Amino acid sequence: MKMTYSSFMFLITMVQEKGKVRSVLLLQMTKSGMKVFRITSKYSTKSAKIQKRYYEIQDWKEAGLDRPSWIDIGEAACFNLENLHPKRIGALSEKDINSLAAFIENYDY
């Protein structure tokens, strides 16, 4: 997966259909929707296969998260903005942006 990285990678929260508030890493915005990587704090409960696709956010507090968290790079999700109300909670540090870029480039899809 070839991606471009800016010096700002925003973390946002959004409320999904069932009312769950989820933190995500915003990858791309369009007029009708957004493309994101999901963020989880449930790393230890996942299988080793799934854990391999999780990037650990080093500076999670500075990014606006309230607990250690991981970015799931396995598949980008697309959401329609019609029923979502995204809110910016922070941004990845420069160190995390560079480390995430290297993690994605070295990931074996």
GUKOL-440475 format. One record per residue: z, y, x negated of N, C-alpha, C in turn; residue in three letters. Coordinates in steps of 0.001 Angstrom, whole numbers. Each point is the difference from the previous one (the first is absolute). Layout:
N
@n.w Z	n.v Y	n.u X	ca.w Z	ca.v Y	ca.u X	c.w Z	c.v Y	c.u X	code Ala;
...
! end
This chain:
109
@n.w 0	n.v -1167	n.u -849	ca.w 0	ca.v 1167	ca.u 849	c.w 0	c.v 1230	c.u -894	code Met;
@n.w -1030	n.v 794	n.u 79	ca.w -88	ca.v 1223	ca.u -796	c.w 532	c.v 1156	c.u 823	code Lys;
@n.w 942	n.v 734	n.u -540	ca.w 601	ca.v 1122	ca.u 711	c.w 52	c.v 1208	c.u -909	code Met;
@n.w 64	n.v 1163	n.u 616	ca.w 201	ca.v 1233	ca.u -760	c.w 1432	c.v 441	c.u 216	code Thr;
@n.w 611	n.v 523	n.u -1024	ca.w 1399	ca.v 389	ca.u 82	c.w 126	c.v 1481	c.u -250	code Tyr;
@n.w 741	n.v 638	n.u 854	ca.w 259	ca.v 1423	ca.u -204	c.w 1411	c.v 147	c.u -559	code Ser;
@n.w 363	n.v 1202	n.u -318	ca.w 1343	ca.v 202	ca.u -520	c.w 1035	c.v 13	c.u 1120	code Ser;
@n.w -460	n.v -88	n.u 1241	ca.w 909	ca.v -76	ca.u 1140	c.w -373	c.v -1204	c.u 848	code Phe;
@n.w 940	n.v -895	n.u 165	ca.w -191	ca.v -1123	ca.u 918	c.w 1159	c.v 92	c.u 974	code Met;
@n.w -296	n.v 382	n.u 1225	ca.w 1034	ca.v 300	ca.u 971	c.w 536	c.v -1240	c.u 700	code Phe;
@n.w 1305	n.v -11	n.u 162	ca.w 662	ca.v -1007	ca.u 817	c.w 271	c.v 652	c.u 1347	code Leu;
@n.w -307	n.v -719	n.u 1054	ca.w 235	ca.v 533	ca.u 1334	c.w 708	c.v -1047	c.u 839	code Ile;
@n.w 606	n.v 438	n.u 1068	ca.w 533	ca.v -932	ca.u 984	c.w -843	c.v 151	c.u 1249	code Thr;
@n.w -112	n.v -1078	n.u 733	ca.w -720	ca.v 45	ca.u 1263	c.w 678	c.v -960	c.u 958	code Met;
@n.w -90	n.v 306	n.u 1271	ca.w 561	ca.v -866	ca.u 1027	c.w -1138	c.v -848	c.u 538	code Val;
@n.w 169	n.v -1314	n.u -74	ca.w -1025	ca.v -906	ca.u 494	c.w 193	c.v -261	c.u 1487	code Gln;
@n.w -959	n.v -721	n.u 591	ca.w -13	ca.v -272	ca.u 1439	c.w 1341	c.v -493	c.u 539	code Glu;
@n.w 629	n.v -907	n.u -694	ca.w 1243	ca.v -588	ca.u 494	c.w 1220	c.v 844	c.u -343	code Lys;
@n.w -221	n.v 1209	n.u -493	ca.w 1097	ca.v 915	ca.u -273	c.w 616	c.v -98	c.u -1386	code Gly;
@n.w -505	n.v -931	n.u -825	ca.w 540	ca.v -150	ca.u -1348	c.w -480	c.v 1147	c.u -886	code Lys;
@n.w 926	n.v 597	n.u -727	ca.w -352	ca.v 1047	ca.u -964	c.w -309	c.v -695	c.u -1318	code Val;
@n.w -1162	n.v 284	n.u -566	ca.w -435	ca.v -662	ca.u -1223	c.w -392	c.v 1038	c.u -1031	code Arg;
@n.w 414	n.v -256	n.u -1255	ca.w -438	ca.v 836	ca.u -1120	c.w -1280	c.v -604	c.u -556	code Ser;
@n.w -941	n.v 864	n.u -330	ca.w -1287	ca.v -443	ca.u -544	c.w -445	c.v 963	c.u -1091	code Val;
@n.w -908	n.v -476	n.u -837	ca.w -627	ca.v 846	ca.u -1011	c.w -1369	c.v 392	c.u 531	code Leu;
@n.w -200	n.v 1282	n.u 207	ca.w -1264	ca.v 505	ca.u 530	c.w -1084	c.v -77	c.u -1069	code Leu;
@n.w -1093	n.v -715	n.u 317	ca.w -1112	ca.v -133	ca.u -933	c.w -1152	c.v 925	c.u 359	code Leu;
@n.w -275	n.v 104	n.u 1306	ca.w -1152	ca.v 781	ca.u 437	c.w 213	c.v 473	c.u 1431	code Gln;
@n.w -381	n.v 1243	n.u 281	ca.w 49	ca.v 569	ca.u 1342	c.w -1414	c.v 262	c.u 474	code Met;
@n.w -278	n.v -311	n.u 1247	ca.w -1275	ca.v 357	ca.u 619	c.w 308	c.v 786	c.u 1267	code Thr;
@n.w -1046	n.v 409	n.u 714	ca.w 222	ca.v 750	ca.u 1241	c.w 736	c.v -843	c.u 1034	code Lys;
@n.w -256	n.v -1298	n.u 3	ca.w 568	ca.v -840	ca.u 1059	c.w 1150	c.v -901	c.u -446	code Ser;
@n.w 202	n.v -137	n.u -1294	ca.w 1028	ca.v -941	ca.u -417	c.w 418	c.v 150	c.u -1444	code Gly;
@n.w 719	n.v -1011	n.u -458	ca.w 449	ca.v 5	ca.u -1385	c.w 30	c.v -1422	c.u -538	code Met;
@n.w -194	n.v -92	n.u -1309	ca.w 43	ca.v -1265	ca.u -720	c.w 1246	c.v 30	c.u -868	code Lys;
@n.w 810	n.v -1057	n.u 61	ca.w 1290	ca.v -1	ca.u -686	c.w 278	c.v -1352	c.u -643	code Val;
@n.w 903	n.v 13	n.u -957	ca.w 660	ca.v -1211	ca.u -477	c.w 1382	c.v 1	c.u 646	code Phe;
@n.w 419	n.v -1133	n.u 502	ca.w 1332	ca.v -125	ca.u 591	c.w 1063	c.v -29	c.u -1109	code Arg;
@n.w 1180	n.v 471	n.u 337	ca.w 1148	ca.v -12	ca.u -915	c.w 1085	c.v -857	c.u 628	code Ile;
@n.w 654	n.v -809	n.u -822	ca.w 1072	ca.v -864	ca.u 495	c.w 1213	c.v 67	c.u -914	code Thr;
@n.w 1148	n.v -280	n.u 564	ca.w 1216	ca.v -141	ca.u -806	c.w 439	c.v -1466	c.u 2	code Ser;
@n.w -796	n.v -855	n.u 596	ca.w 342	ca.v -1424	ca.u 174	c.w -679	c.v -891	c.u -1039	code Lys;
@n.w 56	n.v 373	n.u -1240	ca.w -661	ca.v -750	ca.u -1066	c.w 560	c.v -1408	c.u -165	code Tyr;
@n.w 1307	n.v -131	n.u -31	ca.w 629	ca.v -1284	ca.u -335	c.w -226	c.v -1080	c.u 1060	code Ser;
@n.w -345	n.v 399	n.u 1211	ca.w -213	ca.v -985	ca.u 1067	c.w -1436	c.v -529	c.u 30	code Thr;
@n.w -861	n.v 527	n.u -847	ca.w -1417	ca.v -390	ca.u -5	c.w -250	c.v -1143	c.u -970	code Lys;
@n.w -1082	n.v -729	n.u 251	ca.w -384	ca.v -1100	ca.u -892	c.w -482	c.v 562	c.u -1333	code Ser;
@n.w -16	n.v -836	n.u -1019	ca.w -465	ca.v 420	ca.u -1335	c.w -1447	c.v 484	c.u 71	code Ala;
@n.w -811	n.v -635	n.u 822	ca.w -1411	ca.v 395	ca.u 148	c.w -114	c.v 1428	c.u 531	code Lys;
@n.w 801	n.v 334	n.u 989	ca.w -31	ca.v 1348	ca.u 568	c.w 626	c.v 1002	c.u -965	code Ile;
@n.w 1083	n.v -382	n.u -674	ca.w 658	ca.v 905	ca.u -947	c.w -954	c.v 466	c.u -1098	code Gln;
@n.w -981	n.v -820	n.u -365	ca.w -949	ca.v 370	ca.u -1063	c.w -830	c.v 1217	c.u 359	code Lys;
@n.w -139	n.v 288	n.u 1281	ca.w -816	ca.v 1155	ca.u 411	c.w 844	c.v 1234	c.u 309	code Arg;
@n.w 1301	n.v -51	n.u -319	ca.w 911	ca.v 1111	ca.u 256	c.w 265	c.v 789	c.u -1283	code Tyr;
@n.w -274	n.v 1285	n.u 66	ca.w 330	ca.v 901	ca.u -1108	c.w 1368	c.v 614	c.u 280	code Tyr;
@n.w 931	n.v -142	n.u -945	ca.w 1334	ca.v 579	ca.u 167	c.w -33	c.v 1490	c.u -319	code Glu;
@n.w 397	n.v 811	n.u 945	ca.w 63	ca.v 1450	ca.u -199	c.w 1197	c.v 298	c.u -897	code Ile;
@n.w -258	n.v 518	n.u -1183	ca.w 1057	ca.v 263	ca.u -977	c.w 879	c.v 1180	c.u 420	code Gln;
@n.w -632	n.v 1070	n.u 402	ca.w 725	ca.v 1227	ca.u 360	c.w 88	c.v 127	c.u 1520	code Asp;
@n.w 567	n.v -1011	n.u 643	ca.w 13	ca.v -56	ca.u 1464	c.w 839	c.v 1116	c.u 635	code Trp;
@n.w 1094	n.v 385	n.u -631	ca.w 813	ca.v 1096	ca.u 556	c.w -776	c.v 1312	c.u -25	code Lys;
@n.w -649	n.v 265	n.u -1138	ca.w -781	ca.v 1230	ca.u -144	c.w -1187	c.v 27	c.u 958	code Glu;
@n.w -454	n.v -1192	n.u 424	ca.w -1132	ca.v -100	ca.u 922	c.w 424	c.v 224	c.u 1452	code Ala;
@n.w 1312	n.v 145	n.u 235	ca.w 479	ca.v 248	ca.u 1349	c.w 419	c.v -1251	c.u 755	code Gly;
@n.w 90	n.v -1127	n.u -702	ca.w 402	ca.v -1252	ca.u 640	c.w 1509	c.v -180	c.u -111	code Leu;
@n.w 576	n.v -742	n.u 927	ca.w 1456	ca.v -145	ca.u -2	c.w 497	c.v -1302	c.u -611	code Asp;
@n.w -922	n.v -842	n.u -484	ca.w 399	ca.v -1250	ca.u -671	c.w -1141	c.v -467	c.u -893	code Arg;
@n.w 278	n.v -898	n.u -942	ca.w -1076	ca.v -523	ca.u -842	c.w -1130	c.v -555	c.u 878	code Pro;
@n.w -1228	n.v 319	n.u -370	ca.w -1141	ca.v -354	ca.u 834	c.w -1197	c.v -418	c.u -840	code Ser;
@n.w -924	n.v -727	n.u 644	ca.w -1193	ca.v -532	ca.u -639	c.w -1215	c.v 365	c.u 834	code Trp;
@n.w -1123	n.v 250	n.u -674	ca.w -1266	ca.v 287	ca.u 660	c.w -806	c.v -1287	c.u 39	code Ile;
@n.w -437	n.v -388	n.u 1192	ca.w -810	ca.v -1199	ca.u 193	c.w -1471	c.v 374	c.u -191	code Asp;
@n.w -575	n.v -401	n.u -1138	ca.w -1396	ca.v 347	ca.u -284	c.w -965	c.v -1089	c.u 463	code Ile;
@n.w 509	n.v -1024	n.u 663	ca.w -836	ca.v -1121	ca.u 421	c.w -1130	c.v 393	c.u 923	code Gly;
@n.w 264	n.v 918	n.u 900	ca.w -1010	ca.v 421	ca.u 966	c.w 355	c.v 1382	c.u 525	code Glu;
@n.w -953	n.v 906	n.u -59	ca.w 221	ca.v 1324	ca.u 563	c.w -125	c.v -106	c.u 1520	code Ala;
@n.w 884	n.v 678	n.u 710	ca.w -31	ca.v -1	ca.u 1461	c.w -611	c.v 1308	c.u 487	code Ala;
@n.w -712	n.v -77	n.u 1100	ca.w -594	ca.v 1191	ca.u 611	c.w 656	c.v 233	c.u 1354	code Cys;
@n.w 370	n.v 1243	n.u 255	ca.w 642	ca.v 358	ca.u 1256	c.w -712	c.v 1174	c.u 636	code Phe;
@n.w -158	n.v -69	n.u 1304	ca.w -549	ca.v 1088	ca.u 787	c.w 1097	c.v 1039	c.u 173	code Asn;
@n.w -308	n.v 1252	n.u -148	ca.w 996	ca.v 1067	ca.u 101	c.w 371	c.v 353	c.u 1433	code Leu;
@n.w -725	n.v -560	n.u 958	ca.w 195	ca.v 365	ca.u 1400	c.w 1460	c.v -93	c.u 455	code Glu;
@n.w 680	n.v -1078	n.u -326	ca.w 1379	ca.v -184	ca.u 455	c.w 1028	c.v 52	c.u -1130	code Asn;
@n.w -406	n.v 454	n.u -1156	ca.w 914	ca.v 81	ca.u -1137	c.w 385	c.v 1443	c.u -266	code Leu;
@n.w 1193	n.v 164	n.u -504	ca.w 475	ca.v 1334	ca.u -386	c.w 546	c.v -95	c.u -1409	code His;
@n.w -901	n.v -58	n.u -1006	ca.w 468	ca.v -170	ca.u -1383	c.w 788	c.v 1214	c.u -488	code Pro;
@n.w 989	n.v -284	n.u -835	ca.w 844	ca.v 1050	ca.u -579	c.w 121	c.v -266	c.u -1495	code Lys;
@n.w -263	n.v 1008	n.u -808	ca.w 110	ca.v -137	ca.u -1454	c.w 1470	c.v -103	c.u -399	code Arg;
@n.w 303	n.v -1035	n.u -820	ca.w 1378	ca.v -149	ca.u -471	c.w 118	c.v 234	c.u -1504	code Ile;
@n.w -1108	n.v -33	n.u -712	ca.w 66	ca.v 205	ca.u -1438	c.w -1310	c.v -351	c.u -670	code Gly;
@n.w 60	n.v -169	n.u -1306	ca.w -1184	ca.v -331	ca.u -784	c.w 413	c.v -882	c.u -1169	code Ala;
@n.w -931	n.v -806	n.u -462	ca.w 272	ca.v -823	ca.u -1175	c.w 81	c.v 888	c.u -1233	code Leu;
@n.w 851	n.v -395	n.u -931	ca.w 82	ca.v 708	ca.u -1280	c.w -1264	c.v -288	c.u -805	code Ser;
@n.w -250	n.v 817	n.u -990	ca.w -1156	ca.v -212	ca.u -882	c.w 87	c.v -1378	c.u -659	code Glu;
@n.w 1217	n.v -393	n.u -395	ca.w 207	ca.v -1317	ca.u -614	c.w -390	c.v -1111	c.u 974	code Lys;
@n.w 416	n.v 112	n.u 1266	ca.w -348	ca.v -1015	ca.u 992	c.w -1493	c.v 3	c.u 321	code Asp;
@n.w -615	n.v 1162	n.u 47	ca.w -1444	ca.v 62	ca.u 259	c.w -756	c.v -750	c.u -1095	code Ile;
@n.w 345	n.v 274	n.u -1259	ca.w -678	ca.v -662	ca.u -1117	c.w 280	c.v -1496	c.u -32	code Asn;
@n.w 1245	n.v -382	n.u 254	ca.w 361	ca.v -1420	ca.u -3	c.w -645	c.v -737	c.u 1165	code Ser;
@n.w -64	n.v 641	n.u 1166	ca.w -665	ca.v -606	ca.u 1157	c.w -1485	c.v -186	c.u -269	code Leu;
@n.w -626	n.v 995	n.u -611	ca.w -1426	ca.v -105	ca.u -331	c.w -251	c.v -1192	c.u -926	code Ala;
@n.w 825	n.v -160	n.u -1017	ca.w -139	ca.v -1133	ca.u -926	c.w 262	c.v -1326	c.u 722	code Ala;
@n.w 997	n.v -17	n.u 877	ca.w 334	ca.v -1203	ca.u 769	c.w -1189	c.v -428	c.u 864	code Phe;
@n.w -626	n.v 961	n.u 676	ca.w -1148	ca.v -302	ca.u 861	c.w -1188	c.v -484	c.u -830	code Ile;
@n.w -253	n.v 665	n.u -1116	ca.w -1132	ca.v -382	ca.u -856	c.w 172	c.v -1384	c.u -593	code Glu;
@n.w 1231	n.v -434	n.u -229	ca.w 263	ca.v -1313	ca.u -586	c.w 244	c.v -1085	c.u 1046	code Asn;
@n.w 72	n.v 367	n.u 1271	ca.w 267	ca.v -971	ca.u 1058	c.w -1231	c.v -875	c.u 241	code Tyr;
@n.w 208	n.v -1278	n.u 115	ca.w -1096	ca.v -947	ca.u 196	c.w -178	c.v -269	c.u 1492	code Asp;
@n.w -932	n.v 718	n.u 610	ca.w -283	ca.v -185	ca.u 1416	c.w -746	c.v -1299	c.u 169	code Tyr;
! end
